[in-house]
């Protein structure tokens, strides 16, 4: 079977070139960031496909598949280079707590849940403070009205 037919049948593409060029479209910074993220995602997906193809090639390696192995390695290097370029265009900041949770084998959704619970608690505290100040203001206005009825 031809290499290109084999790869397309497996859903793997050898084209390591980027599908979208950020320089060809001019838009808002949000659109550019979204396009850069999409290019990064596409590059990651291509890299995973190439790694799968490389795994299949190595696991059934024989002398006749040496050319295929070299092509896979070259495609992997090119796609990793593209991934680095696209990743440099994306300004995404991941909190260290999330990375530590992932390193410890925990679900990063726990971090999100904890942050939301913390925000809800702080929101309740702030709401209590604003309600207290509203009550103080109302009480002060009543006292001022009683002390200086003609001026209030």
C-alpha positions as CSV (number, residue, x, y, z in Angstrom):
1,X,0.0,0.0,0.0
2,X,1.2,3.5,-0.9
3,X,2.5,5.6,2.1
4,X,0.0,8.4,1.4
5,X,-2.9,6.0,1.1
6,X,-1.9,4.2,4.2
7,X,-1.6,7.4,6.2
8,X,-4.9,8.9,4.9
9,X,-6.7,5.6,5.6
10,X,-5.4,5.8,9.2
11,X,-6.4,9.4,9.5
12,X,-2.8,10.6,9.6
13,X,-1.5,13.4,7.5
14,X,2.1,13.9,6.5
15,X,1.6,17.6,5.7
16,X,3.6,19.3,8.5
17,X,3.0,22.8,7.1
18,X,0.5,25.0,9.0
19,X,-3.0,25.2,7.6
20,X,-3.6,28.8,8.4
21,X,-1.1,31.6,8.2
22,X,-1.6,34.3,10.8
23,X,0.0,36.9,8.5
24,X,-2.7,36.5,5.8
25,X,-5.6,37.6,7.9
26,X,-5.7,40.8,9.9
27,X,-8.2,41.1,12.7
28,X,-8.7,42.2,16.2
29,X,-6.3,40.9,18.8
30,X,-9.0,38.6,20.2
31,X,-9.5,37.0,16.7
32,X,-5.7,36.7,16.3
33,X,-5.4,35.0,19.6
34,X,-8.2,32.6,18.8
35,X,-6.6,31.8,15.4
36,X,-3.2,31.3,17.1
37,X,-4.8,28.9,19.6
38,X,-6.6,27.0,16.9
39,X,-3.3,26.7,15.0
40,X,-1.7,25.4,18.1
41,X,-4.5,22.9,18.7
42,X,-4.2,21.7,15.0
43,X,-0.4,21.4,15.4
44,X,-0.9,19.3,18.6
45,X,-3.4,17.1,16.8
46,X,-1.0,16.6,13.9
47,X,1.9,15.8,16.3
48,X,-0.2,13.2,18.0
49,X,-1.1,11.7,14.7
50,X,2.6,11.6,13.7
51,X,3.5,10.1,17.0
52,X,0.9,7.4,16.5
53,X,2.2,6.7,13.0
54,X,5.8,6.6,14.4
55,X,4.6,4.1,17.1
56,X,3.1,1.9,14.5
57,X,6.1,2.1,12.3
58,X,8.6,1.3,15.1
59,X,6.4,-1.5,16.5
60,X,6.4,-3.3,13.2
61,X,9.9,-2.2,12.1
62,X,11.8,-4.1,9.3
63,X,14.4,-3.0,6.9
64,X,11.9,-2.0,4.2
65,X,10.1,0.4,6.6
66,X,13.3,2.5,7.2
67,X,12.2,5.2,4.7
68,X,8.8,5.4,6.3
69,X,10.5,5.7,9.7
70,X,12.8,8.5,8.5
71,X,9.8,10.4,7.0
72,X,7.9,10.1,10.2
73,X,10.8,11.4,12.2
74,X,11.3,14.3,9.8
75,X,7.5,15.1,9.9
76,X,7.7,15.0,13.7
77,X,10.6,17.4,13.8
78,X,8.8,19.8,11.4
79,X,5.5,19.6,13.3
80,X,7.3,20.2,16.7
81,X,9.0,23.2,15.2
82,X,5.5,24.5,14.0
83,X,4.1,23.8,17.5
84,X,6.9,25.9,19.1
85,X,6.2,28.8,16.6
86,X,2.5,28.7,17.2
87,X,2.9,28.3,20.9
88,X,5.1,31.4,21.0
89,X,2.2,33.5,19.5
90,X,-0.2,32.4,22.2
91,X,-0.1,34.2,25.5
92,X,-1.8,31.8,27.8
93,X,-1.0,31.7,31.5
94,X,-1.8,28.6,33.5
95,X,-1.7,29.0,37.3
96,X,1.1,27.0,39.0
97,X,-1.5,25.5,41.3
98,X,-3.2,23.8,38.3
99,X,0.1,22.4,37.1
100,X,0.9,21.2,40.5
101,X,-2.5,19.5,40.8
102,X,-1.9,17.8,37.4
103,X,1.6,16.7,38.5
104,X,0.1,15.2,41.6
105,X,-2.4,13.2,39.5
106,X,-5.4,15.2,40.6
107,X,-8.2,16.7,38.5
108,X,-7.6,20.4,37.6
109,X,-11.4,20.9,37.9
110,X,-10.8,20.8,41.7
111,X,-8.8,24.0,41.4
112,X,-11.6,25.6,39.4
113,X,-14.2,24.5,42.0
114,X,-12.0,25.8,44.9
115,X,-11.5,29.2,43.1
116,X,-15.2,29.5,42.5
117,X,-16.1,28.6,46.1
118,X,-13.5,31.2,47.3
119,X,-15.0,33.8,45.0
120,X,-18.5,33.0,46.3
121,X,-17.3,33.3,49.9
122,X,-15.6,36.6,49.2
123,X,-18.7,37.8,47.4
124,X,-20.9,37.0,50.4
125,X,-18.5,38.9,52.7
126,X,-18.5,41.9,50.4
127,X,-22.3,41.8,50.2
128,X,-22.5,41.7,53.9
129,X,-20.2,44.7,54.2
130,X,-22.2,46.7,51.6
131,X,-25.4,45.9,53.4
132,X,-23.9,47.0,56.7
133,X,-22.8,50.3,55.2
134,X,-26.3,50.8,53.7
135,X,-27.8,50.2,57.1
136,X,-25.2,52.6,58.7
137,X,-26.0,55.3,56.0
138,X,-29.7,54.9,56.6
139,X,-29.3,55.1,60.4
140,X,-27.0,58.2,60.0
141,X,-29.6,59.9,57.8
142,X,-32.3,59.2,60.3
143,X,-30.2,60.6,63.1
144,X,-29.3,63.7,61.1
145,X,-32.9,64.2,60.2
146,X,-33.8,64.1,63.9
147,X,-31.0,66.4,65.0
148,X,-31.2,68.9,62.0
149,X,-34.7,68.5,60.6
150,X,-34.6,71.8,58.6
151,X,-31.2,71.1,56.9
152,X,-31.8,67.5,55.8
